[in-house]
């Protein structure tokens, strides 16, 4: 496995998250009016945090990565417990479905029940957010060469909080794409879609198939809906010339900037490697050293 690319997944995710954090919910035009092109870590803005501050995207990815390394296995109950511990710490940013699911976990639901209950109680339009795809990339590193197992663990990691098939299979497609990039596949997204084709929701494959053919959709939305987030982030992550360009493009579109930036960053990091991420960004993020160490350790984990 290419170590630079594996490290790029976690570090790229954090870069996109932290760059997008201060302009989350802003429109592209308002970002342009205030920043021109936002390509530096800035403080304050949305959530009023210092420059380089990560959000729930990277914080939950850290929960998954730490669990994988410490348990030497994919243990969804352990991951769910780490999510609850993080929830109890009072994060400044947390998605609605995640908050509801973690509350249910805290009150006794098993890891594979909470997300299902919340999903079943949520109306269409509020039931398929991007809160599980943003955190799932650490799984792609230890399971890169075991696609069948990667599919299973990706789905299960989503089900803790997001049980909608668009979310569970969204995690699958993203992680298969990242695994393909780690293995130097020439058409990683197409390979991922081919692998899940019959089982994936039509809406997901319809949105992503044009990207796999190298086409640009007529519009790229930046809402928190999982289909929109994946389509936009995969487009920007796969079609940019550099990792920095991918993340800057994704964030400057506005909308759910931290999450779309995080997903695009994971993809770009897998494509170009950690060595191609700007040092000025990495030095601004307090968690860089831990993310780098976890990524290295994930490459040597022998998963069951």
Secondary structure, DSSP 8 states (H G I E B T S, - for coil): --HHHHHHHHHHHHHHHHHHHTTTT-BHHHHHHHHSS--S---BTTTTB-TT---HHHHHHHHHHHHHHHHTS--HHHHHHHHHHHHHT--S---HHHHHHHHHHHTT--TTTHHHHHHHHS-TTSS-BSTTTTTGGGHHHHTTT-HHHHHHHHHHHHHTT--SHHHHHHHHHHHHHHHHHHTT-SSHHHHHHHHHTTTS-HHHHHHHHHHHTT---S----SSBHHHHHHHHHHHHHH-SSHHHHHHHHHHTBSSHHHHHHHHHHHHHHHH-GGGS-HHHHTT-TTHHHHHHHHHHHTT----
